[in-house]
Amino acid sequence: MTHIHVLDQYQEGNSLVHRLDPRVKLILTLTFIVAITALRHGAWLSLMLLLLTASIIIAVSGIPPFRILKRSMIAIPFALVAITLVFTTTGEPLMTFRLASWYLSITHQGTIAFASILTKAWLAVLMASLLSMTTTFPELLSAMRALRLPKVIVSIISFMYRYIFVIADEALRLQRAREARSADPQDRGGGSLQWRAKVLGGMIGSLFLRSYERSERIYAAMLSRGFDGTIRTMTGRGLRATDLMICIAFIAHLLAVVVLAAVYT
Amino acid sequence: MEELSNKRGTSPEPGKRPRFPHGKSRPAIEFRGLSFTYPDGRQALDRISLTIQEGEKVALVGPNGAGKSTLLLHLNGILKGQGVVKVMGAQVGDGNLRVIRSQVGLVFQHPDDQLFSPTVFEDVAFGPLHMGLDEKEVRQRVSWALAQVGMERFENRISHHLSLGEKKRIAIATVLAMRPAIMALDEPSGELDPRARRGLIRLLRALPQTMLVATHDMRLVEELLPRTVILDEGKLVADGQTSKLLEDAELLEKHGLELP
């Protein structure tokens, strides 16, 4: 049976990046993203330095650059919303259009703001993709626990990860069953839009009911093994000295880049 | 959620299970006049009385909807009906559920319900951790339980990527890690291919626990379980030696069962 691997971005590997402690990786990724947002619009030198840093880490991780580039592009459509900045930011006009009785100006400042936001969003997603491609999901979860994210939230993410596959497989089976019964000797093409919508609605309803019933069985299984409302997990092992050193060195590097952006105007 | 309860269960030490002083076996499971009606009004169990001695291996058979799974869920207080349920001599009630649940290992029919953690290790560790054991002991129990079911190298595997046979074995390990005195299994051999099924029967035969197995697999019953209880429409209709019951073709036919 074909499985759907929605969340499995992990790429097998044994690089330095793969072997780095997941807690350190999570902290560094978050710090990197904070560093990106701390930069002013148009701090190109600092942005280029961050991009260079990211490129070096990707090279070390051994992940094919094209694959990670493809993944990081998912942020672009969202960042494109910022295109309005090109017209709404006040500043010196580069170009002016006439739309009936309205004048639209593209400003220099607006263009820089837009390009900065686009680059920053893309770079942030690039780092997040790198994290998800070099760290297994269970490792990420244990890192979140170690960093004292609320246990309930980590548990919800953990259940989501465990059961999204199961539910996706169920959806796949329902879809196959529908296709198997959607035969038509005259081959007149699919049914009407209304009919299709009805079938889809039925499928969604059935998926919801199945998931609801499953949740009750899972809860019974948890109770049977002593669950009493307290979520207990194992504490992880201590940090290795090398992991800690890499963590400190990297944060110092990010700080330097941010300070550089502030000083160099 | 964390405030709900922090009481640690007082589970008996493995190997130090109390025995009757004069060496006689004592009842591990007792149902007395147990009835249960689902909220929708369907009566699932109708005055069930049944005693299972320590070390006995009992089959629970009957058509779909006979109440087999419902009966198993009464063993550790997940469902509560009218009547008395006793486990290792103690009546199942609100006060002792944690102790009861560490003594009854319930293996659910679908391993996807039983294995709810991302990795095999976390799933097998769940029971021992929630019994309040310390981490060293938990790790030992996980390795031990996985070795019992022959899945030593699966600790870091992601549950979703396992085959059904592997999932069934790990589901049994999740319960074994709690070192229960009683194992209650729901359809352990269902949907397994012949080889996985053979392996599972061998595994169950090697386990020393008192066993109550709800199943349709009459060959498993014949090979593994010397005593059989037939349930139909919530009533206990037959209870006896498996070899005798399996000779009574008329009885089996009447309750929707077949000869192995």
Interface residues (C-beta under 8 A of the other chain):
Chain A: H3 T136 F137 P138 L141 K151 V152 S158 F159 Y161 R162 Y163 F165 V166 R214 R217 I218 A220 A221 M222 L223 S224 R225 G226 F227 D228 G229 T230 I231 R232 T233 M234 T235
Chain B: M1 E2 L4 S5 N6 K7 G9 L73 N76 I78 R98 R101 S102 V104 G105 L106 F108 H110 D112 D113 Q114 L115 F116 S117 P118 T119 E122 A125 F126 G127 L129 H130 M131 E135 V138 N156 I158 S159 H160 T174 V175 M178
